[in-house]
Amino acid sequence: MLNSRQQEIIDILSGQSGLPSAELRQKLGLTRARLNQLIAPLIKKQLVKKAGAARATVYRLTDKRSQGQIRRENWELRQKVKQLEKTLEDRKVIERAKEVLIAQFDILPTEAYRKLQEQSMDSGRPMREVAERIVSAFEI
């Protein structure tokens, strides 16, 4: 997944046949060290090609993938990250509700999870919503 600065580098290079390192640094307002940090992963992923060395370094996009493909892949990865973050948050709430049920009713973790599932199915509500209600009811 590309960060915004790396995407900016790709955007700048997309309109060029090749751009000297100094000119790229100037357009981005970066130091040589920071540019190298940002561009190294792009080179490793074979999105950017480096030609020359030291002050004669020129960067250009590789022909492997089009910019549209890169943007689409980047967007898909960001969506996947958002979904995984939401799933993790759901799991945290469900685990907290399980802890409450275990402490309150002295049952096993598998039984607590099963009770959450049953309540979710019976009420037609997502497990997270059921778990949030349990946690809020017992936190008072």
N, C-alpha and C positions, 0 to 999 in steps of 0.2 A: 504494500500500500504506500502510495506516495504522499508526503506531506505537502502543504501548500507551497512552500518554497521550492521543493523539487518539481512540482507541477508548473511553477512559474519558470523554472529553468527550461523545462520541456517546451513550454509555450514560446519562450524567446528563441530557442533553437529551431523551432518548427518553421519559422519564416526565413531561415538562413541556410546557406549551403555549408557554412562553417563559421565559427565565431572564436576569435582569439580569447584566451583566458582573461587578459586584462580588460577587454571590452565587456565581457560577460560579467566580471566583477563590478565594473563601473555601473552597468545597467541595473544590477541587483543591489548595489551599495554594500558589498560584502568584502571581507578580508580574504586574502589568498587561502588561509587556513580554513575559514568557514566554507568557502566555495568547495574546497577539496573534500570537506566532511559531507557536504550535501551531494556532490556529484559522484563520489566513490560508489555508493549503492546503485546509482543509475548506470554506471559503467559495468558493475558486477551483474546487474540484471540485463545487460546488453541493450539498454535503451539509448545510451549515449556512447559515442565512440571518441576516443582521445587520440589525437595525432600530434606528434612532436613532443618536446620536453622543455621544461623550465619556462623561459619567457616566450618561447615559440610554440607553446601549447595551443592547439585549436580543438574545440569541441564541436561535434555535430551529431545529429540524431542518426541512429542506425535505421536500416530499412526493414528490420525484422517485423515491427508492428506499426500500424498507423497511429496517429495521435488519437483518433476516434476510438480505436481499440483500447488504447491505454486508459483513456478517460472512462470508458465503459467498465473496464476491469477494476479501476480505482473506485468507481461508484459502487459496483457490486461488492467489493471488499468492505467498503464503509457500511453498506447496508447489513452485511453479515456481522460486522462488529457490533452494530447497534442491536441486532437481534440477539447476539450472544450476551451482551450486557443486560438486556431485558430479561433473558432467561436466568442469568445469574442472580439478578435482583429478585425474581420470582422464587428461586430456590432458597434464597436467604430468608424470605418471609415464611415460606413453607417450613423450613427447618426450625425457625423460631416458634411457629405454631405447634410443631411436633414436640418441642421441648416443654411448652406449656401443658399440652395434653399428657405427656409422660409424667410431669411433676404433679399435675392435678389429679389424675386418675390412676397413677401407679401402674402404667401399662408399658409394654415393650415398644420400641421405636417402630417396628413393622406394623403393630396394631394401631399406633397413632397415625401413621401414614395412611393406613387403610381407612380409618375413620374420616380423615380429611377427604379421601377419594369418594367415599360413600356420600358424605355431606355435599360434596361438589356435584355428584351425579344426581342426587335426590333434589337438590335445589336448582339445578341447571345453571349454576354459576361456576366461573373458573376457580381452580384450586387456590390461586393467589388471593382472590376476593374472600373466599371462605377463611383462609389462613389469616388475612388481615383482620377480619372480624373477631376471630378467636383471640389473636394477640391483643387487640384493642380492648376486648371485654375483660381480659385477665390482667391488664396493666393498670386498671383503675384502682 
